Amino acid sequence: MYLNSELHRKSLARAKRTSTLDEFQSSGRSSALRIDFVVRPGSTNDVPRAIGILLEQAGLDQEGLQSSVLLVSDREARVVSLLTLWDSRRFDGARERLTSWTLKLVADFADGPVRASTGVANFFTPEAGEEIDPSSPQHATFAEPAQLAVAG
């Protein structure tokens, strides 16, 4: 029983948001972990290869890591984002541990603070045989990560 009707309303709204998010994430989608940082001066050439080796050696694939991409800014080579895609069912239960683990892997490359954020990943690819019109969102369809790996 709630004495405060506003507290009761907020509690119900929070429960509804949580169950909707859980349902959305467990429907075969991937979870995304994005880590943004600035690379230490003088080591920009080695970072993509070194991070790839670290991710492989860490065995994160055994923890649900599906794929990863290192995005390097085209304006400043020291500004990078590591985007990792995880099996949502496995990642959601270990979010804090896997985020912390991945942050520790890249911490030695960072010049300053490292920022992490998580979310639900959706993939879009054009339908087979269609002309791609980047300005038209109706040409995009959902694709599974495995399809992207084969197409890429």
TORZA-760992 format. One record per residue: residue in one letter; x negated, y, z negated of N, C-alpha, C in turn. Coordinates in Angstrom, 1 decimal. Example, Ala and Ser with C-alpha at 12.3 -4.5 7.8 and 13.67 -1.06 7.14 Angstrom:
BEGIN
 rest n.east n.north   n.up ca.east ca.north  ca.up c.east c.north   c.up
    a  -13.2    -5.7   -7.8   -12.3     -4.5   -7.8  -13.2    -3.3   -7.8
    s  -12.8    -2.2   -7.1   -13.7     -1.1   -7.1  -12.9     0.0   -7.9
//
This chain:
BEGIN
 rest n.east n.north   n.up ca.east ca.north  ca.up c.east c.north   c.up
    m   -0.8    -1.2    0.0     0.0      0.0    0.0   -0.9     1.2    0.0
    y   -0.6     2.2    0.9    -1.3      3.4    1.0   -0.5     4.6    0.4
    l   -1.2     5.3   -0.5    -0.5      6.4   -1.1   -0.6     7.6   -0.2
    n   -1.6     7.6    0.6    -1.8      8.7    1.5   -1.5     8.3    2.9
    s   -0.4     8.8    3.5     0.0      8.4    4.9   -1.1     8.7    5.9
    e   -1.8     9.8    5.8    -2.9     10.1    6.7   -4.0     9.0    6.7
    l   -4.4     8.6    5.5    -5.4      7.5    5.4   -4.9     6.2    6.0
    h   -3.6     5.9    5.8    -3.0      4.7    6.4   -3.1     4.8    8.0
    r   -2.7     5.9    8.5    -2.7      6.2   10.0   -4.1     6.0   10.5
    k   -5.1     6.6    9.8    -6.5      6.5   10.3   -7.0     5.0   10.2
    s   -6.6     4.3    9.2    -7.0      2.9    9.0   -6.5     2.1   10.2
    l   -5.2     2.3   10.5    -4.6      1.6   11.6   -5.2     1.9   13.0
    a   -5.5     3.2   13.2    -6.2      3.6   14.4   -7.6     3.0   14.5
    r   -8.3     3.0   13.4    -9.7      2.4   13.4   -9.6     0.9   13.7
    a   -8.7     0.2   13.1    -8.5     -1.3   13.4   -8.1    -1.5   14.8
    k   -7.3    -0.7   15.4    -6.9     -0.9   16.8   -8.1    -0.6   17.7
    r   -8.9     0.4   17.5   -10.1      0.7   18.3  -11.0    -0.4   18.2
    t  -11.3    -0.9   17.0   -12.3     -2.0   16.8  -11.8    -3.2   17.6
    s  -10.5    -3.6   17.5   -10.1     -4.9   18.1  -10.1    -4.7   19.6
    t   -9.8    -3.5   20.2    -9.8     -3.2   21.6  -11.3    -3.3   22.1
    l  -12.2    -2.7   21.4   -13.6     -2.8   21.8  -14.1    -4.2   21.7
    d  -13.8    -4.9   20.6   -14.3     -6.3   20.6  -13.7    -7.1   21.7
    e  -12.4    -6.9   22.1   -11.8     -7.7   23.2  -12.5    -7.3   24.5
    f  -12.8    -6.0   24.7   -13.4     -5.6   25.9  -14.8    -6.1   26.0
    q  -15.6    -6.1   24.9   -17.0     -6.6   25.0  -17.1    -8.1   25.1
    s  -16.1    -8.8   24.6   -16.2    -10.3   24.6  -15.6   -10.8   25.9
    s  -15.2   -10.0   26.8   -14.6    -10.5   28.0  -15.6   -10.8   29.2
    g  -16.8   -11.2   28.8   -17.8    -11.5   29.8  -18.6   -10.4   30.2
    r  -18.5    -9.2   29.6   -19.3     -8.1   30.0  -20.6    -8.1   29.3
    s  -21.5    -7.3   29.8   -22.8     -7.2   29.2  -22.9    -6.0   28.3
    s  -23.7    -6.1   27.3   -24.0     -5.0   26.4  -25.3    -4.3   26.9
    a  -25.3    -3.0   26.8   -26.5     -2.3   27.3  -27.2    -1.6   26.1
    l  -28.5    -1.7   26.1   -29.3     -1.0   25.1  -30.2    -0.1   25.9
    r  -30.1     1.2   25.6   -31.0      2.1   26.3  -31.9     2.8   25.3
    i  -33.2     2.8   25.7   -34.2      3.4   24.8  -34.9     4.4   25.6
    d  -34.9     5.7   25.1   -35.5      6.8   25.8  -36.7     7.3   25.0
    f  -37.8     7.5   25.7   -39.0      8.0   25.0  -39.9     8.7   26.0
    v  -40.9     9.4   25.5   -41.9     10.0   26.3  -43.2     9.2   26.1
    v  -43.8     8.8   27.2   -45.0      8.0   27.1  -46.2     8.8   26.7
    r  -47.1     8.2   26.0   -48.3      8.9   25.6  -49.1     9.4   26.8
    p  -49.8    10.5   26.7   -50.6     11.0   27.9  -51.7    10.0   28.3
    g  -51.8     9.9   29.6   -52.9      9.0   30.1  -52.6     7.6   30.3
    s  -51.3     7.1   29.9   -51.0      5.7   30.0  -49.8     5.4   30.9
    t  -49.4     6.4   31.7   -48.2      6.3   32.5  -48.3     5.2   33.5
    n  -49.5     4.9   34.1   -49.6      3.9   35.1  -49.5     2.5   34.5
    d  -49.9     2.3   33.3   -49.9      0.9   32.7  -48.5     0.6   32.1
    v  -47.7     1.5   31.8   -46.5      1.2   31.0  -45.5     0.3   31.6
    p  -45.1     0.4   32.9   -44.1     -0.6   33.4  -44.6    -2.0   33.3
    r  -45.8    -2.3   33.7   -46.4     -3.6   33.7  -46.5    -4.1   32.2
    a  -47.0    -3.3   31.3   -47.2     -3.7   29.9  -45.9    -3.9   29.2
    i  -44.8    -3.1   29.5   -43.5     -3.4   28.9  -42.9    -4.6   29.4
    g  -43.0    -4.9   30.7   -42.5     -6.1   31.3  -43.2    -7.3   30.6
    i  -44.5    -7.3   30.4   -45.2     -8.4   29.8  -44.7    -8.6   28.3
    l  -44.6    -7.5   27.6   -44.1     -7.5   26.2  -42.7    -8.1   26.1
    l  -41.8    -7.7   27.0   -40.5     -8.3   26.9  -40.5    -9.8   27.2
    e  -41.3   -10.2   28.1   -41.4    -11.6   28.5  -42.0   -12.4   27.3
    q  -43.1   -11.9   26.7   -43.7    -12.6   25.6  -42.9   -12.6   24.3
    a  -42.0   -11.6   24.2   -41.2    -11.5   22.9  -40.1   -12.6   22.9
    g  -39.8   -13.2   24.1   -38.8    -14.2   24.1  -37.4   -13.7   23.9
    l  -37.2   -12.4   24.3   -35.8    -11.8   24.1  -34.8   -12.5   25.0
    d  -35.2   -13.2   26.0   -34.2    -13.9   26.8  -33.6   -15.0   26.0
    q  -34.3   -15.5   25.0   -33.7    -16.5   24.2  -32.7   -15.9   23.2
    e  -32.7   -14.6   23.1   -31.8    -13.9   22.2  -30.6   -13.3   23.0
    g  -30.5   -13.6   24.3   -29.4    -13.1   25.1  -29.8   -12.0   26.1
    l  -31.1   -11.6   26.2   -31.5    -10.6   27.2  -31.3   -11.2   28.6
    q  -30.5   -10.4   29.4   -30.2    -10.9   30.7  -31.1   -10.2   31.8
    s  -31.4    -8.9   31.6   -32.1     -8.2   32.6  -32.6    -6.9   31.9
    s  -33.6    -6.3   32.5   -34.1     -5.0   32.0  -34.6    -4.2   33.2
    v  -34.6    -2.9   33.0   -35.0     -1.9   34.0  -35.7    -0.8   33.3
    l  -36.9    -0.4   33.8   -37.6      0.7   33.3  -37.4     1.9   34.3
    l  -36.7     2.9   33.8   -36.5      4.1   34.7  -37.5     5.1   34.3
    v  -38.2     5.6   35.4   -39.2      6.6   35.2  -38.7     7.9   35.9
    s  -38.7     9.0   35.2   -38.2     10.2   35.8  -39.0    10.6   37.0
    d  -38.3    11.1   38.0   -39.0     11.5   39.2  -39.5    12.9   39.1
    r  -39.2    13.6   38.0   -39.7     14.9   37.7  -40.9    15.0   36.8
    e  -40.9    14.0   35.8   -42.0     14.0   34.8  -42.2    12.5   34.5
    a  -43.4    12.0   35.0   -43.7     10.6   34.9  -43.8    10.0   33.5
    r  -43.9    10.9   32.5   -44.0     10.5   31.1  -42.6    10.3   30.5
    v  -41.6    10.7   31.1   -40.2     10.5   30.5  -39.6     9.3   31.1
    v  -39.4     8.3   30.2   -38.9      7.0   30.7  -37.7     6.5   29.8
    s  -36.9     5.6   30.4   -35.8      5.0   29.8  -35.9     3.5   30.1
    l  -35.8     2.7   29.0   -35.8      1.3   29.2  -34.3     0.9   29.0
    l  -33.8     0.3   30.0   -32.4     -0.2   30.0  -32.4    -1.7   29.9
    t  -31.9    -2.3   28.9   -31.8     -3.7   28.7  -30.4    -4.1   28.7
    l  -30.1    -5.2   29.4   -28.7     -5.8   29.5  -28.7    -7.1   28.8
    w  -27.7    -7.3   27.9   -27.6     -8.4   27.0  -26.3    -9.1   27.2
    d  -26.3   -10.4   26.9   -25.0    -11.2   26.8  -24.3   -10.6   25.6
    s  -23.1   -10.0   25.8   -22.3     -9.3   24.8  -22.0   -10.2   23.6
    r  -21.7   -11.4   23.8   -21.3    -12.3   22.7  -22.5   -12.5   21.8
    r  -23.7   -12.5   22.3   -24.8    -12.7   21.4  -25.4   -11.4   20.9
    f  -25.3   -10.4   21.6   -25.9     -9.1   21.2  -25.1    -8.4   20.1
    d  -23.7    -8.5   20.2   -22.9     -7.8   19.3  -23.1    -8.2   17.9
    g  -23.3    -9.5   17.7   -23.5    -10.0   16.3  -24.9    -9.7   15.7
    a  -25.8    -9.3   16.6   -27.2     -9.1   16.2  -27.7    -7.7   16.7
    r  -26.8    -6.8   16.9   -27.1     -5.5   17.5  -28.2    -4.8   16.7
    e  -28.1    -4.6   15.4   -29.2     -3.9   14.7  -30.5    -4.6   14.8
    r  -30.5    -5.9   14.6   -31.8     -6.6   14.7  -32.5    -6.5   16.0
    l  -31.7    -6.7   17.1   -32.2     -6.7   18.5  -32.6    -5.3   18.9
    t  -31.9    -4.3   18.4   -32.3     -2.9   18.7  -33.6    -2.6   18.0
    s  -33.7    -2.9   16.8   -34.9     -2.7   16.0  -36.1    -3.4   16.6
    w  -35.9    -4.6   17.0   -37.0     -5.4   17.6  -37.5    -4.8   18.9
    t  -36.5    -4.4   19.8   -36.9     -3.7   21.1  -37.5    -2.4   20.8
    l  -37.1    -1.6   19.8   -37.7     -0.4   19.5  -39.2    -0.6   19.1
    k  -39.4    -1.6   18.3   -40.8     -1.9   17.9  -41.7    -2.2   19.1
    l  -41.1    -2.9   20.1   -41.9     -3.3   21.3  -42.4    -2.1   22.0
    v  -41.6    -1.0   22.1   -42.0      0.2   22.9  -42.7     1.3   22.0
    a  -42.6     1.1   20.7   -43.1      2.2   19.9  -44.6     2.6   20.1
    d  -45.4     1.6   20.5   -46.8      1.9   20.7  -47.1     2.7   22.0
    f  -46.1     2.8   22.9   -46.2      3.6   24.1  -45.7     5.0   23.9
    a  -44.9     5.2   22.9   -44.2      6.5   22.7  -45.1     7.6   22.1
    d  -44.9     8.8   22.7   -45.5     10.0   22.2  -44.4    10.8   21.5
    g  -44.1    10.5   20.3   -43.0     11.2   19.6  -41.9    10.2   19.3
    p  -40.7    10.8   19.1   -39.6     10.0   18.7  -39.1     9.1   19.8
    v  -38.5     8.0   19.4   -37.8      7.1   20.4  -36.4     7.1   20.0
    r  -35.5     7.2   21.0   -34.1      7.3   20.8  -33.4     6.0   21.5
    a  -32.5     5.4   20.8   -31.8      4.2   21.3  -30.3     4.5   21.2
    s  -29.6     3.9   22.2   -28.1      3.9   22.2  -27.7     2.6   22.9
    t  -26.5     2.2   22.5   -25.9      1.0   23.0  -24.5     1.3   23.6
    g  -24.1     0.4   24.5   -22.8      0.6   25.1  -22.4    -0.7   25.9
    v  -21.3    -0.6   26.6   -20.8     -1.7   27.4  -21.2    -1.4   28.8
    a  -21.8    -2.4   29.5   -22.3     -2.2   30.9  -21.2    -2.7   31.9
    n  -20.9    -1.9   32.9   -20.1     -2.3   34.0  -20.9    -2.2   35.3
    f  -20.7    -3.1   36.2   -21.5     -3.1   37.4  -20.6    -2.9   38.6
    f  -21.0    -2.1   39.5   -20.2     -1.8   40.7  -21.1    -2.1   42.0
    t  -20.5    -2.8   42.9   -21.1     -3.0   44.2  -20.1    -2.9   45.3
    p  -20.5    -2.5   46.5   -19.5     -2.4   47.6  -19.1    -3.8   48.0
    e  -17.8    -3.9   48.5   -17.4     -5.2   49.0  -18.2    -5.6   50.2
    a  -18.3    -6.9   50.4   -19.1     -7.4   51.6  -18.5    -6.8   52.9
    g  -19.4    -6.3   53.7   -19.1     -5.8   55.1  -18.5    -4.4   55.1
    e  -18.4    -3.8   54.0   -17.8     -2.4   54.0  -19.0    -1.4   54.1
    e  -18.6    -0.3   54.8   -19.5      0.8   54.8  -19.6     1.4   53.4
    i  -20.7     1.9   53.0   -20.9      2.5   51.7  -20.7     4.0   51.9
    d  -19.7     4.5   51.2   -19.5      6.0   51.1  -19.7     6.4   49.7
    p  -20.9     6.9   49.3   -21.2      7.3   47.9  -20.2     8.3   47.3
    s  -19.5     9.1   48.1   -18.6     10.1   47.6  -17.2     9.5   47.3
    s  -17.0     8.2   47.7   -15.7      7.6   47.5  -15.7     6.5   46.5
    p  -15.2     6.8   45.3   -15.2      5.8   44.2  -14.4     4.5   44.5
    q  -13.4     4.6   45.5   -12.5      3.5   45.7  -13.3     2.3   46.4
    h  -14.5     2.5   46.9   -15.3      1.5   47.5  -16.1     0.6   46.5
    a  -15.9     0.9   45.3   -16.7      0.1   44.3  -15.8    -1.0   43.6
    t  -16.4    -2.1   43.4   -15.7     -3.2   42.7  -16.6    -3.7   41.6
    f  -16.1    -4.4   40.6   -16.9     -5.0   39.6  -17.7    -6.1   40.1
    a  -18.9    -6.3   39.6   -19.8     -7.4   39.9  -20.4    -7.9   38.7
    e  -20.7    -9.2   38.6   -21.4     -9.8   37.5  -22.9    -9.5   37.6
    p  -23.7    -9.5   36.5   -25.1     -9.3   36.6  -25.8   -10.3   37.5
    a  -25.3   -11.5   37.5   -26.0    -12.5   38.4  -25.8   -12.2   39.9
    q  -24.7   -11.6   40.2   -24.5    -11.2   41.6  -25.5   -10.0   42.0
    l  -25.7    -9.1   41.0   -26.6     -8.0   41.3  -28.0    -8.6   41.4
    a  -28.4    -9.5   40.7   -29.8    -10.1   40.8  -30.0   -10.7   42.1
    v  -29.0   -11.4   42.6   -29.1    -12.1   43.9  -29.1   -11.0   45.0
    a  -28.3   -10.0   44.9   -28.2     -8.9   45.9  -29.5    -8.0   45.9
    g  -30.1    -7.9   44.7   -31.2     -7.0   44.6  -32.4    -7.5   45.0
//
